[in-house]
Amino acid sequence: MPSLRHEKLCLAPVAGVDEAGRGPLAGPVVAAAVILPARGIPRGINDSKQLPSAERARLHDRLQGCAAVGIGIVEAPEIDVLNIYWATMKAMTLAVEALGCDPGHVLVDGNRLPRWGYAATAIVKGDTISLSIAAASIVAKHTRDTIMIAHAESYPQYNWHANKGYGAPDHLRALREHGPCPLHRRSFAPVAQTVLPF
């Protein structure tokens, strides 16, 4: 389970940062930055991938009420221009900038850091180790899932309410039948291969 061990080694306030949506074929990449409160941290925070959607939603709402939260979103057209790596770095930067305060240190999930002026540490599998990063993973995942479910109403053929834009069989089948929509990442090979001729 994640803990505050890494946070206690850093200059406060410490922000945890994680992203959701690097792999999908459609929709944005979303990053979240979270500074946990000194007291009253919600119980049950864990790597978002280990939590059912209802628990992520509950913890997301609790964190919005007790923590400093920043969210950064980079949409599909910009992902195609920047590539997914740099789009993710931009989303993380936007998330920290949206906190409303400068963190003393930033803990980032993964092995790379954005090009920014913040003191920061990259932690591989940080969402399983750091409580702040785990909290950020919950906010990022819930936020992105909510966005994709909302988009599913406009583009029901892709079944995004279930697959969230990932390359699931039903999504790939719809891509072959209908081609991509404006929310697809056209630089991603499965999408580029299904672009319908004009």
C-alpha positions in Angstrom: 0.0 0.0 0.0 1.2 3.5 -0.7 2.5 5.6 2.2 3.9 9.0 3.1 7.4 7.8 3.3 8.7 9.7 0.3 6.7 12.8 1.1 8.3 13.1 4.6 11.7 13.3 2.9 10.7 16.4 0.9 10.2 20.1 1.4 6.5 20.8 2.0 4.0 21.2 0.5 4.5 18.0 -1.6 2.5 17.4 -4.7 2.0 14.0 -6.2 1.4 13.9 -9.9 0.1 11.1 -12.2 -1.6 10.8 -15.6 -4.3 8.8 -17.2 -4.8 8.2 -20.9 -1.5 7.7 -22.5 -2.6 4.5 -24.3 -6.1 5.1 -25.6 -6.9 5.8 -29.3 -9.3 8.6 -28.5 -9.8 11.4 -26.0 -7.4 13.5 -24.0 -4.5 12.7 -21.8 -5.3 13.9 -18.3 -2.8 14.6 -15.4 -3.6 15.4 -11.8 -1.5 17.0 -9.1 -2.6 16.5 -5.5 -1.3 18.0 -2.2 -2.7 16.0 0.6 -3.9 17.7 3.8 -1.9 17.4 7.0 -4.9 15.8 8.6 -8.0 14.1 7.4 -6.5 12.2 4.5 -9.3 9.9 3.2 -8.9 6.2 3.9 -8.5 3.7 1.1 -6.2 5.7 -1.3 -4.4 3.3 -3.6 -3.2 3.0 -7.1 -6.3 3.8 -9.2 -5.9 0.6 -11.2 -6.5 -1.4 -8.0 -9.8 0.3 -7.2 -13.3 -0.3 -8.6 -14.8 2.7 -10.4 -17.3 3.4 -7.6 -14.5 3.6 -5.0 -12.4 5.9 -7.3 -15.4 8.2 -7.6 -15.9 8.3 -3.9 -12.2 9.0 -3.2 -12.1 11.6 -6.0 -15.0 13.5 -4.4 -13.3 13.3 -1.0 -10.0 14.5 -2.3 -11.7 17.5 -4.1 -13.1 18.5 -0.7 -9.9 18.1 1.5 -6.8 18.4 -0.8 -5.3 20.9 -3.2 -6.0 19.5 -6.6 -4.9 20.6 -10.0 -5.9 19.1 -13.3 -4.1 19.3 -16.7 -5.8 18.2 -20.0 -4.3 17.9 -23.4 -6.8 17.0 -26.2 -6.3 14.6 -29.1 -5.4 17.2 -31.8 -2.6 18.5 -29.7 -1.4 15.0 -28.8 -1.1 14.4 -32.6 1.1 17.6 -32.9 3.3 17.1 -29.8 3.3 13.2 -29.6 1.9 11.4 -26.6 5.1 11.7 -24.5 5.3 15.5 -24.7 1.6 15.9 -24.4 1.8 13.9 -21.1 4.6 16.2 -19.9 2.5 19.2 -20.8 -0.6 17.8 -19.0 1.6 17.3 -15.9 2.9 20.8 -16.0 -0.6 22.2 -16.4 -1.8 20.2 -13.4 0.9 21.5 -11.1 0.3 25.1 -12.3 -3.4 24.6 -11.6 -2.8 23.8 -7.9 -2.9 27.5 -7.0 0.3 27.3 -5.0 3.9 26.4 -5.6 4.8 23.0 -4.2 8.0 22.6 -2.3 8.6 19.3 -4.1 6.8 17.3 -6.7 6.7 13.5 -6.8 5.9 12.2 -10.3 4.9 8.7 -11.3 7.3 7.2 -13.8 10.9 7.6 -14.8 10.8 11.0 -16.5 10.2 14.5 -15.4 8.7 17.5 -17.3 11.0 20.4 -18.1 10.0 22.7 -15.3 11.5 24.7 -12.5 10.1 22.7 -9.6 12.2 20.4 -7.4 10.9 17.0 -8.3 11.6 13.3 -8.1 10.4 10.6 -10.6 9.3 7.4 -8.9 8.8 4.2 -10.9 5.5 2.7 -9.9 5.0 5.7 -7.7 1.2 5.2 -7.6 1.8 2.0 -5.6 4.4 3.6 -3.3 3.5 7.3 -2.7 0.2 8.3 -1.2 0.2 11.6 -3.0 0.9 10.0 -6.3 -1.8 7.4 -5.7 -4.3 10.2 -4.9 -3.3 11.9 -8.1 -3.8 8.7 -10.1 -7.4 8.5 -8.7 -8.2 12.0 -9.7 -6.7 11.7 -13.1 -8.4 8.4 -13.9 -11.8 9.4 -12.6 -11.6 12.8 -14.5 -10.7 11.1 -17.8 -13.3 8.4 -17.4 -15.9 11.0 -16.8 -14.9 12.9 -19.9 -15.0 9.8 -22.1 -18.4 8.7 -20.8 -19.7 12.1 -21.6 -18.3 11.9 -25.1 -19.9 8.5 -25.5 -23.3 10.2 -25.7 -22.2 12.0 -28.9 -20.3 9.0 -30.4 -22.2 5.9 -29.1 -20.9 3.7 -31.9 -17.4 3.4 -30.3 -18.7 2.2 -26.9 -16.6 4.6 -24.9 -18.8 4.3 -21.8 -17.2 0.8 -21.5 -13.8 1.0 -23.1 -13.0 4.7 -22.3 -11.3 5.1 -25.7 -8.8 2.2 -25.3 -8.3 -0.2 -28.2 -10.8 -2.8 -27.1 -12.3 -5.1 -29.7 -15.6 -3.3 -29.9 -13.8 0.1 -30.3 -11.5 -1.3 -33.1 -14.5 -2.8 -34.9 -16.3 0.5 -34.8 -13.2 2.2 -36.1 -13.1 -0.2 -39.1 -16.9 0.3 -39.8 -17.2 4.1 -39.2 -13.7 5.5 -39.3 -12.4 7.9 -36.7 -14.2 10.9 -35.3 -12.7 14.3 -34.3 -11.7 12.9 -30.9 -9.5 10.2 -32.2 -5.7 10.4 -32.1 -4.9 10.2 -35.8 -1.2 9.8 -35.1 -1.9 6.4 -33.4 -1.4 3.5 -35.8 -4.7 1.7 -35.3 -6.6 5.0 -36.0 -4.3 6.0 -39.0 -4.9 2.6 -40.6 -8.7 3.1 -40.5 -9.0 6.6 -41.9 -11.8 6.5 -44.5 -11.0 8.1 -47.9 -12.9 11.2 -48.8 
